[in-house]
């Protein structure tokens, strides 16, 4: 469907242009909603940020954010101090509404589905305040055709568009401004009105299309990553079987001018890559490769767990304790959403391991967190799951202290980030995910 050929669905929605949009209500003040609301407020819009979590609202008002994002605290304080940003539990009348609520995966009869309950709850909350000519923008990740369904569900003479977020945790503010944006409008005017709002702070290009294409673009971006990570993870499993170092093989393969293989890891986490591909599987029976990639990446936590179990059985260590380094889903962030670390920890605990956890970034987690000293005390092994910069920069004295605190001296690096030569020199036995030469027991399916 070509947006330029579609025209307006309703010509009598109300006479509105970008200059009439002065007040914006942002529903959902999480990783995307809060930065977006603050950015708009700092660019002159009157913004009402809405969230049902009273504790979150209080922390925002008090400048004590739970989201650890560079520069965000300053941005939020500036928006609130300017008087342009107010945060509340309930929405109110505005010229435009932006929906930034979660859309997790739920499983029904072994089939993944997008949980749209938060979306429809947000839509229902603003419905009483909508007038002819208002603009509604959805940023949350949703399956194709959802924007059109919501437009029909509202059954009002409004403008509507889909504009997916495209930012990376740890670099949100920079990417919010610099990255290109895709806007899919129900009609041309919806797209153009939305563009005027985002143009107030986006330096990147803004491309207009229809909503279903925009929805698909968002899902394709993260599915591309997921499929390529799955290939790297499968290579890691195969190299383990063949006594090959997958990283050496990848490095050499990538010297080909048209090859760019990614690095393997213990699984895929985060709110996007581990979730979004399922929304394509949900709407199409032809998503066979996408489903296979999701299944393979979801298999990695158990594969890593079995590597550890088999190795400790070989060593005949009674009542083993293992120290987990990193439970954030990626390096240098505190975000643990969909972290493979949780599945690995649960697997190890169910197999009789005592598990201690150290993560210098994460403040809260489903299991107790410890400082480095307590985490490694009387431990039999270290399992590195997150590529935090601090782990990469361990000095000789740090490693010596760790060595002297442990009973057995095994390190399993699933991210290939440690200085292996230094750890080995101090006396550790270092094992690498995807390096078949470092493992002895290989029944890890």
matplotlib code that plots the C-alpha trace (Angstrom):
import matplotlib.pyplot as plt

x = [0.0, 1.5, 0.7, 0.9, -1.9, -4.1, -5.4, -7.4, -9.8, -12.0, -12.0, -14.0, -11.8, -11.3, -9.0, -5.6, -2.0, 1.3, 1.1, -2.1, -0.4, 0.8, -0.1, 1.0, 0.1, 2.7, 1.3, 4.0, 7.1, 9.6, 12.8, 11.2, 8.3, 10.2, 13.0, 10.5, 8.3, 11.3, 12.7, 9.4, 9.0, 12.5, 11.6, 8.6, 5.7, 3.4, 3.7, 1.7, 3.5, 1.2, 2.1, 0.0, 3.1, 2.8, 6.3, 7.7, 5.9, 7.3, 10.8, 10.5, 9.2, 12.0, 14.7, 15.6, 15.3, 15.3, 16.5, 20.3, 20.7, 23.5, 22.1, 18.5, 18.4, 19.6, 17.0, 14.1, 15.0, 15.3, 11.8, 10.2, 11.9, 10.8, 7.2, 6.6, 6.6, 4.0, 3.6, 0.3, -1.5, -4.4, -4.4, -6.1, -7.2, -4.4, -3.8, -1.8, -1.2, 1.9, 1.6, 4.8, 3.7, 5.1, 4.1, 5.5, 5.2, 2.7, 2.5, -0.9, -0.9, 2.8, 2.2, 3.7, 1.4, 1.9, 0.2, -1.7, -3.5, -1.3, -1.9, -5.7, -5.6, -3.7, -6.1, -9.2, -7.7, -7.4, -10.6, -12.8, -10.5, -10.3, -11.9, -12.2, -8.8, -6.7, -3.6, -2.7, 0.8, 1.8, 5.5, 5.2, 6.3, 3.2, 2.3, 1.5, -2.0, -2.4, -2.5, -5.3, -7.2, -6.8, -8.0, -11.1, -11.6, -11.5, -14.0, -13.4, -12.5, -8.9, -5.5, -3.3, 0.2, 2.8, 6.3, 8.5, 11.3, 14.8, 17.1, 19.7, 19.8, 22.9, 22.8, 19.1, 19.3, 21.9, 20.0, 16.7, 18.0, 20.3, 18.6, 16.3, 12.6, 9.9, 6.3, 3.4, 0.2, -3.3, -3.4, -1.1, -2.1, -1.6, 1.9, 2.7, 1.3, 3.4, 6.5, 6.1, 6.2, 9.3, 11.0, 11.2, 14.0, 15.1, 18.1, 18.0, 15.9, 12.2, 10.5, 6.8, 4.9, 1.7, 1.3, 1.6, 4.9, 6.2, 5.2, 6.9, 10.1, 10.5, 10.1, 12.4, 15.2, 15.3, 14.6, 17.6, 19.8, 18.2, 18.6, 22.3, 23.0, 21.3, 23.8, 26.7, 25.3, 24.9, 28.5, 29.6, 27.8, 29.3, 32.8, 32.5, 31.8, 34.7, 37.5, 37.5, 37.7, 34.7, 36.2, 39.3, 37.1, 34.7, 37.7, 39.1, 35.7, 35.0, 38.1, 36.0, 34.7, 31.0, 31.0, 30.2, 29.4, 28.4, 29.7, 27.9, 26.7, 24.8, 21.4, 19.5, 17.9, 16.4, 13.0, 13.4, 15.5, 14.3, 10.7, 9.9, 10.5, 7.6, 5.2, 6.0, 5.6, 2.2, 0.9, 2.4, 2.8, 5.8, 8.1, 9.9, 13.5, 12.5, 10.9, 13.9, 16.3, 14.2, 14.1, 17.9, 18.7, 16.3, 18.1, 21.4, 20.9, 20.2, 23.2, 25.5, 24.0, 24.7, 28.3, 28.8, 27.0, 29.1, 32.4, 31.7, 30.7, 34.0, 35.8, 33.7, 33.1, 30.7, 28.2, 29.5, 29.3, 29.4, 29.8, 27.8, 29.4, 26.7, 23.0, 22.2, 21.2, 24.0, 27.2, 27.3, 23.6, 21.4, 18.6, 17.8, 14.7, 14.6, 18.2, 19.4, 21.2, 18.0, 17.3, 20.9, 20.8, 17.5, 18.9, 22.0, 20.1, 17.7, 20.8, 22.2, 24.5, 25.0, 24.8, 26.2, 25.7, 27.8, 26.8, 28.3, 25.5, 22.3, 20.7, 17.7, 17.2, 15.1, 17.8, 20.2, 23.1, 26.5, 29.6, 32.6, 34.4, 31.4, 30.4, 33.7, 34.4, 34.8, 33.5, 34.4, 34.0, 33.1, 30.6, 30.8, 27.5, 27.6, 30.3, 30.6, 33.6, 34.6, 35.1, 37.3, 39.5, 40.3, 43.9, 46.4, 45.8, 42.0, 42.4, 44.9, 42.4, 39.7, 42.1, 42.9, 39.3, 38.2, 38.4, 38.6, 39.9, 37.7, 36.5, 33.9, 33.7, 30.6, 31.3, 35.0, 35.9, 38.4, 42.2, 42.5, 46.3, 46.5, 43.9, 45.7, 49.1, 47.7, 46.5, 42.9, 41.6, 39.8, 37.0, 35.4, 31.9, 32.4, 36.0, 35.9, 39.6, 38.8, 36.1, 36.4, 32.8, 30.7, 27.3, 25.5, 22.4]
y = [0.0, 3.3, 6.1, 8.8, 7.1, 6.4, 9.8, 10.8, 8.3, 11.0, 14.5, 15.9, 15.0, 18.7, 21.3, 20.8, 21.4, 21.0, 24.5, 23.5, 20.7, 22.3, 19.8, 16.1, 13.3, 10.4, 7.2, 5.0, 6.4, 3.6, 3.3, 5.0, 7.0, 9.0, 10.1, 11.0, 13.0, 14.8, 15.5, 17.0, 19.1, 20.5, 21.4, 23.6, 21.2, 21.1, 17.4, 15.3, 12.0, 9.2, 6.0, 3.7, 3.0, 5.5, 4.7, 5.4, 8.7, 9.7, 8.8, 10.9, 13.9, 13.5, 13.1, 9.6, 7.5, 3.7, 3.9, 4.2, 6.0, 8.6, 12.1, 11.1, 12.5, 16.0, 15.9, 14.9, 17.5, 20.2, 19.2, 19.3, 22.5, 24.2, 23.5, 21.8, 18.3, 17.1, 13.4, 11.9, 8.6, 9.6, 11.1, 14.4, 16.3, 17.0, 17.7, 14.5, 11.2, 9.0, 5.4, 3.9, 0.9, -2.7, -5.4, -8.6, -12.1, -14.5, -18.2, -19.8, -23.6, -23.4, -20.6, -17.1, -14.1, -10.4, -9.3, -6.2, -5.7, -2.7, -1.1, -1.4, -0.3, 2.8, 3.4, 3.0, 5.4, 8.2, 7.4, 9.7, 12.6, 12.3, 14.9, 15.2, 16.1, 14.7, 12.7, 9.3, 7.8, 4.4, 3.7, 0.3, -2.7, -4.4, -7.1, -5.9, -4.6, -3.6, 0.1, -0.3, -2.5, 0.1, 2.9, 1.0, 0.1, 3.8, 4.6, 8.3, 11.0, 11.3, 11.1, 8.1, 6.9, 4.3, 5.5, 2.7, 3.5, 2.6, 3.3, 1.2, 1.1, 2.8, 5.3, 6.3, 10.1, 10.2, 7.8, 9.4, 12.5, 11.2, 8.0, 8.1, 7.5, 5.7, 7.0, 5.0, 7.1, 5.9, 8.6, 11.3, 14.0, 11.7, 11.0, 14.6, 15.8, 13.1, 14.2, 17.8, 16.6, 14.4, 16.9, 19.1, 17.0, 14.4, 15.3, 12.1, 11.6, 10.9, 8.6, 8.4, 5.2, 3.3, 1.8, -1.8, -1.2, 0.7, -2.1, -4.6, -2.5, -2.4, -6.2, -6.8, -4.8, -6.9, -10.1, -9.5, -9.4, -12.4, -14.6, -13.7, -14.2, -17.7, -18.5, -17.5, -19.6, -22.6, -22.2, -22.1, -25.4, -27.0, -25.8, -27.2, -30.6, -30.3, -29.0, -25.7, -22.2, -20.5, -17.0, -17.8, -19.3, -16.3, -13.9, -15.7, -16.1, -12.3, -11.5, -12.4, -9.1, -10.2, -12.0, -10.5, -13.2, -12.0, -13.3, -16.1, -15.8, -17.5, -16.4, -13.3, -10.9, -7.5, -6.1, -6.2, -8.9, -11.7, -10.7, -8.9, -11.9, -13.8, -11.0, -12.0, -15.7, -14.8, -13.4, -15.6, -19.3, -18.6, -17.4, -20.8, -19.4, -16.8, -19.4, -21.7, -18.8, -17.9, -21.5, -21.9, -18.7, -19.7, -23.0, -21.4, -20.9, -24.7, -25.5, -23.3, -24.8, -28.3, -27.4, -26.4, -29.5, -31.9, -30.2, -30.2, -33.9, -34.6, -32.9, -34.6, -31.5, -32.1, -29.4, -27.0, -23.2, -21.2, -17.4, -15.6, -12.5, -10.4, -10.8, -7.7, -8.8, -6.7, -4.9, -1.7, -1.4, -2.4, -3.8, -7.4, -7.8, -11.2, -11.8, -15.4, -15.2, -15.9, -19.1, -20.3, -19.6, -21.4, -24.4, -24.5, -24.3, -27.0, -29.2, -28.7, -25.8, -23.0, -19.8, -16.4, -13.4, -10.3, -7.5, -4.0, -2.3, -4.2, -3.0, -5.3, -8.8, -11.9, -13.5, -11.9, -9.9, -9.8, -7.8, -9.3, -10.5, -12.4, -13.7, -15.5, -16.6, -20.4, -20.6, -23.5, -21.6, -18.3, -18.1, -14.8, -14.0, -10.3, -8.2, -5.5, -3.2, -3.8, -7.5, -6.8, -4.5, -6.8, -6.1, -8.7, -7.9, -8.2, -11.6, -12.7, -11.7, -13.7, -16.7, -16.7, -16.6, -19.6, -23.3, -24.5, -22.2, -22.5, -19.6, -20.1, -17.1, -17.1, -13.6, -13.9, -10.7, -11.7, -11.5, -15.2, -15.3, -13.3, -15.5, -18.6, -17.2, -16.7, -20.3, -20.4, -23.0, -20.9, -22.3, -20.4, -21.0, -22.2, -23.3, -27.1, -27.3, -26.1, -28.6, -32.3, -33.3, -32.4, -34.0, -30.6, -30.9]
z = [0.0, -1.1, 1.4, -1.4, -3.3, -0.3, 0.6, 3.6, 5.2, 6.7, 5.3, 8.2, 11.1, 12.0, 10.6, 12.2, 11.3, 13.1, 14.6, 16.4, 18.3, 21.5, 24.1, 24.0, 26.3, 26.5, 27.9, 29.5, 31.1, 30.8, 28.7, 25.7, 27.0, 29.6, 27.3, 24.5, 26.8, 28.3, 24.8, 23.6, 26.7, 26.3, 22.7, 23.7, 23.9, 26.9, 27.9, 30.3, 31.0, 32.2, 34.0, 36.3, 38.5, 41.4, 42.6, 39.2, 39.1, 42.5, 41.5, 38.3, 40.3, 42.8, 40.2, 41.4, 38.2, 38.2, 34.5, 34.4, 31.1, 30.4, 30.4, 31.1, 34.6, 33.4, 30.5, 32.8, 35.4, 32.7, 31.4, 34.8, 35.9, 32.7, 33.7, 30.3, 31.7, 34.3, 35.3, 36.3, 36.7, 34.4, 30.9, 30.1, 27.0, 24.6, 20.9, 20.4, 22.3, 22.1, 23.3, 24.7, 26.7, 26.9, 24.4, 25.8, 24.4, 25.9, 25.2, 24.5, 23.7, 22.8, 20.4, 20.9, 20.8, 21.3, 24.5, 23.4, 26.7, 27.7, 24.3, 24.5, 28.2, 27.1, 24.2, 26.5, 28.9, 26.3, 24.5, 26.7, 26.0, 22.2, 20.0, 16.2, 14.7, 17.6, 16.7, 18.2, 17.6, 18.7, 19.4, 21.1, 19.0, 17.6, 14.9, 11.4, 10.9, 14.6, 14.0, 11.5, 13.9, 16.7, 14.4, 13.6, 17.3, 18.3, 15.6, 15.9, 13.4, 14.4, 12.8, 13.6, 12.9, 13.9, 14.7, 16.2, 18.5, 17.2, 20.1, 21.9, 25.8, 27.0, 24.1, 24.1, 24.1, 21.3, 19.1, 19.8, 18.2, 15.5, 14.2, 11.2, 12.0, 10.1, 10.3, 9.0, 8.8, 8.4, 5.8, 4.4, 6.8, 9.8, 8.7, 8.0, 11.4, 13.2, 11.2, 12.4, 16.0, 15.6, 13.5, 16.6, 18.0, 15.4, 13.3, 11.3, 8.2, 8.7, 6.1, 5.6, 4.7, 5.7, 9.1, 8.2, 6.4, 9.3, 11.7, 9.5, 9.2, 13.0, 13.2, 10.3, 11.9, 15.0, 13.2, 11.0, 14.1, 15.7, 12.6, 12.3, 16.0, 15.6, 12.8, 15.0, 17.9, 15.7, 14.5, 18.2, 18.9, 15.8, 16.6, 20.1, 18.5, 16.1, 18.4, 16.6, 18.1, 16.6, 17.1, 15.1, 12.4, 12.4, 12.2, 9.2, 7.5, 7.9, 5.9, 2.9, 1.4, 1.5, 4.9, 8.3, 10.8, 14.3, 17.6, 19.5, 23.1, 25.9, 24.5, 23.3, 25.7, 25.8, 25.0, 21.2, 19.6, 21.8, 21.4, 18.1, 15.7, 17.4, 16.2, 12.6, 13.4, 14.9, 11.7, 9.0, 8.4, 6.2, 9.0, 9.1, 9.3, 11.8, 14.1, 13.8, 14.7, 17.7, 18.9, 18.4, 20.4, 23.1, 23.4, 24.2, 28.0, 28.4, 26.2, 28.4, 31.5, 30.2, 29.4, 33.1, 34.4, 32.3, 33.2, 36.9, 36.7, 35.0, 37.8, 40.5, 42.6, 45.5, 46.3, 43.6, 43.8, 40.7, 40.4, 37.7, 36.3, 34.7, 34.4, 32.3, 28.8, 27.3, 28.4, 30.4, 31.1, 34.1, 31.9, 32.7, 30.6, 28.9, 30.1, 29.3, 32.6, 34.5, 32.6, 33.1, 36.8, 37.2, 35.2, 37.4, 40.7, 39.6, 39.0, 42.5, 42.0, 44.6, 42.6, 43.5, 41.3, 40.7, 38.3, 38.8, 36.9, 37.9, 41.1, 41.3, 40.0, 40.6, 42.6, 45.3, 44.1, 45.9, 45.7, 43.9, 47.1, 48.4, 45.0, 44.4, 48.0, 48.1, 44.5, 42.2, 39.0, 37.2, 34.4, 32.5, 30.8, 30.1, 28.3, 30.9, 30.4, 34.0, 33.3, 30.3, 32.4, 35.4, 36.4, 37.5, 41.2, 40.8, 39.2, 41.9, 44.6, 42.9, 42.5, 46.2, 47.2, 45.2, 45.8, 42.2, 39.5, 36.4, 34.2, 31.5, 29.2, 27.0, 25.6, 24.7, 26.6, 29.3, 28.9, 28.6, 28.6, 31.9, 33.6, 32.5, 33.6, 37.1, 37.2, 35.9, 33.6, 30.9, 28.8, 25.9, 24.5, 20.9, 21.5, 21.2, 22.2, 25.7, 26.6, 27.4, 28.1, 25.0, 25.4, 25.7, 23.6]

ax = plt.figure().add_subplot(projection="3d")
ax.plot(x, y, z, "-o")
ax.set_aspect("equal")
plt.show()
